[in-house]
Amino acid sequence: MKRFGFALTAAALMAFGVAGCATKNYVRTQTTPLIEHTDQLEQKTADNNRQIHDVNDRAMAGIANAQGAADRAESNAQTASQTASAADMAANDVAHRADTLDSVVKGLDNYRQVATVSVTFGFDKAALTDDDKSQLDNFAGQLGSAKSYILEVTGGTDSTGPAQYNYDLSQRRADAVVQYLAAKYGVAPHRFYLIGIGKDQYVASNDTAAGRKENRRVQVQLLSNMSGEAQSQAPTTTGQSSTPDGQVTSSPVPE
């Protein structure tokens, strides 16, 4: 009976051990895929987080670059605007305004017309068109070879509308030409002489549309000082003088 009891106990222990091993194997078999799946999810989550951070960093960098470019563009635009405004103010403040050149230019007889250009404006307009600017560009190409030059600027309007309004309009048209030449070609403002602005200096009849168009114009004349050239080419006459030995010689003297 003792032997039987011992054998029974041993069998029970063996059965329990086998059952325990089977249970562990079963649990391991069932839980291993879950653990692997969880690890994969965690890895994907980490990868997604990294991608999100990368995208966010690139987006923030792009926004910063765009904002920087916008700030620089705005700064450049403000600088250009300030430069243009300064040029406009200088041109308007320093340009001479008079009814005739005789009243402001000394020795006017020494100036000779070298070139002229005339640009026309639309009805009630004071802005330069592309064609106007092209004509002024061609005209400005001759400024480099001119000596001691001045620019006579004459603005006009047609007869439509009140006199005072037309006076102001002709002023704006002349100023537009002065500002363009001063800003683009660096023409010193004191070289401009705005003559007869707002006066009734018609170049054509206002009875026709074609004539009124011609009157809505600004004419610019390039006048160059020829006084130095005239002196260098001044004619001479022959005078006589005697030398210590009594000989008579001829020498040129100015007239």
C-alpha positions in Angstrom: 0.0 0.0 0.0 2.9 2.3 0.7 4.4 1.6 -2.6 1.0 2.2 -4.3 0.6 5.5 -2.5 4.1 6.6 -3.5 3.5 5.7 -7.1 0.2 7.5 -7.1 1.8 10.6 -5.7 4.6 10.5 -8.2 2.1 10.1 -11.0 0.1 13.0 -9.8 3.2 15.2 -9.6 4.2 14.2 -13.1 0.8 15.0 -14.4 0.8 18.4 -12.7 4.2 19.1 -14.2 3.1 18.1 -17.6 0.0 20.2 -17.2 2.0 23.2 -16.0 4.4 23.0 -18.9 1.5 22.8 -21.3 -0.2 25.8 -19.7 3.0 27.9 -20.0 3.5 26.8 -23.6 -0.1 27.8 -24.4 0.2 31.1 -22.7 3.5 31.8 -24.4 1.9 30.8 -27.8 -1.0 33.1 -27.3 0.8 36.1 -25.8 3.8 36.3 -28.1 1.9 37.6 -31.2 0.2 40.1 -29.0 3.5 41.4 -27.7 5.0 41.5 -31.2 1.9 43.4 -32.5 2.1 45.9 -29.6 5.8 46.4 -30.3 5.0 47.0 -34.0 2.3 49.6 -33.0 4.7 51.4 -30.7 7.3 51.5 -33.5 4.8 52.8 -36.0 3.6 55.4 -33.5 7.2 56.5 -32.9 7.8 56.7 -36.7 4.6 58.7 -37.2 5.6 61.1 -34.4 9.0 61.6 -36.0 7.4 62.2 -39.4 4.9 64.7 -37.9 7.8 66.5 -36.2 9.8 66.6 -39.4 6.9 67.9 -41.4 6.2 70.5 -38.7 9.8 71.6 -38.6 9.9 71.9 -42.4 6.7 73.8 -42.4 7.9 76.2 -39.7 11.2 76.7 -41.6 9.2 77.4 -44.8 7.0 79.9 -43.0 10.0 81.6 -41.5 11.7 81.8 -44.9 8.6 83.1 -46.5 8.1 85.7 -43.8 11.7 86.8 -44.1 11.4 87.1 -47.9 8.2 89.1 -47.4 9.8 91.4 -44.9 12.8 92.0 -47.2 10.5 92.6 -50.1 8.5 95.1 -48.1 11.7 96.8 -46.9 13.0 97.1 -50.4 9.7 98.4 -51.6 9.7 101.0 -48.8 13.2 102.0 -49.6 12.4 102.4 -53.3 9.3 104.3 -52.5 11.2 106.6 -50.2 13.9 107.1 -52.9 11.3 107.9 -55.5 9.5 110.3 -53.2 12.8 112.0 -52.4 13.5 112.4 -56.1 10.0 113.7 -56.8 10.3 116.2 -53.9 13.7 117.4 -55.1 12.5 117.8 -58.7 9.5 119.7 -57.6 11.2 121.9 -55.1 14.3 122.8 -57.1 13.0 123.1 -60.6 12.7 126.7 -61.8 9.2 127.9 -62.7 8.9 131.1 -64.7 7.0 132.6 -67.6 10.1 133.0 -69.8 13.7 131.8 -69.7 14.9 135.4 -70.0 13.9 136.1 -66.4 15.9 133.3 -64.9 18.8 132.4 -67.3 21.7 134.8 -67.7 23.4 134.8 -71.0 20.5 133.0 -72.7 21.8 134.1 -76.1 24.7 131.7 -75.6 22.4 128.7 -75.4 21.4 126.7 -78.6 18.7 124.2 -79.0 20.2 120.7 -79.4 17.2 118.4 -79.2 13.5 118.5 -78.4 10.8 116.0 -77.6 7.0 116.3 -77.1 4.8 113.8 -75.3 1.0 114.0 -75.3 -1.5 112.9 -72.6 -5.0 111.4 -72.7 -7.9 113.6 -71.8 -7.7 114.7 -68.1 -4.6 112.4 -67.6 -1.2 113.3 -66.2 0.5 109.9 -66.2 3.2 108.9 -68.6 2.4 106.0 -71.0 5.0 103.4 -72.1 5.2 105.3 -75.4 5.9 108.6 -73.6 8.7 107.0 -71.6 10.2 105.5 -74.7 10.3 108.9 -76.3 11.8 110.4 -73.2 14.4 107.6 -73.1 15.5 108.4 -76.6 15.7 112.1 -75.8 17.7 111.5 -72.6 20.3 109.6 -74.6 21.6 112.9 -75.9 22.1 114.4 -72.4 25.5 112.8 -71.9 27.1 114.7 -74.8 25.6 118.1 -73.9 27.7 120.7 -72.1 26.3 123.0 -69.5 22.8 122.2 -70.6 19.3 123.2 -69.3 16.0 121.7 -70.1 13.1 123.9 -70.9 9.8 122.2 -70.0 6.5 123.6 -71.3 3.3 121.9 -70.3 -0.2 122.5 -71.7 -3.8 121.5 -71.9 -6.6 121.9 -74.3 -9.4 124.4 -73.8 -11.8 122.0 -72.1 -12.7 122.8 -68.5 -12.0 125.7 -66.1 -8.8 127.7 -66.4 -7.6 127.0 -62.9 -8.2 123.2 -63.2 -6.2 123.2 -66.5 -3.4 125.2 -64.8 -3.1 122.5 -62.1 -3.4 119.7 -64.7 -0.6 121.2 -66.8 1.6 121.4 -63.7 1.0 117.7 -62.9 1.9 116.8 -66.5 5.1 118.8 -66.5 6.0 117.4 -63.0 5.6 113.8 -64.3 8.2 114.5 -67.1 10.6 116.2 -64.7 10.3 113.4 -62.1 10.9 110.7 -64.7 14.0 112.2 -66.1 15.4 113.2 -62.7 14.8 109.7 -61.2 15.8 107.5 -64.1 18.7 109.6 -65.5 19.9 111.5 -62.5 19.3 114.9 -64.1 19.9 117.5 -61.5 16.7 119.3 -60.6 18.2 122.8 -61.0 18.6 122.1 -64.8 14.8 122.1 -65.3 13.1 125.3 -66.2 9.3 124.9 -66.3 8.1 127.7 -68.6 4.6 128.9 -69.2 3.0 126.1 -67.3 -0.8 126.6 -67.2 -0.7 129.5 -69.7 -2.7 129.4 -72.9 0.1 128.4 -75.1 -1.7 126.4 -77.7 0.2 124.7 -80.5 -2.9 123.7 -82.5 -6.6 124.6 -82.8 -8.9 123.4 -80.1 -11.7 123.2 -82.6 -10.7 119.7 -83.6 -10.0 116.5 -81.7 -6.6 116.2 -83.3 -5.7 119.8 -82.3 -6.9 119.3 -78.7 -4.7 116.1 -78.5 -1.6 118.1 -79.6 -2.3 120.7 -76.9 -2.4 118.1 -74.2 1.3 117.9 -74.2 4.6 118.5 -72.5 7.5 119.7 -74.6 11.1 119.4 -73.5 13.9 121.4 -75.2 17.6 120.6 -74.6 19.5 123.8 -74.7 23.3 123.7 -74.5 25.6 126.6 -73.6 27.8 127.4 -76.5 29.7 130.3 -75.0 33.0 128.4 -74.6 32.8 127.1 -78.1 32.0 130.6 -79.5 35.1 132.0 -77.7 37.4 129.3 -79.0 36.2 130.1 -82.6 36.3 133.9 -82.2 37.6 135.6 -85.4 40.9 137.5 -85.1 42.4 140.6 -86.9 45.9 141.5 -87.5 47.6 144.3 -85.4 51.0 145.9 -85.9 53.7 146.5 -83.3 57.3 147.5 -83.5 60.3 145.7 -82.1 63.3 147.3 -80.4 65.2 147.3 -83.6 62.5 149.2 -85.4 61.0 146.3 -87.4 57.3 146.1 -87.7 55.6 142.7 -87.0 52.1 141.5 -87.2 50.3 139.8 -84.3 46.7 138.6 -83.9 44.5 140.5 -81.6 41.0 139.7 -80.6 38.2 141.7 -82.1 
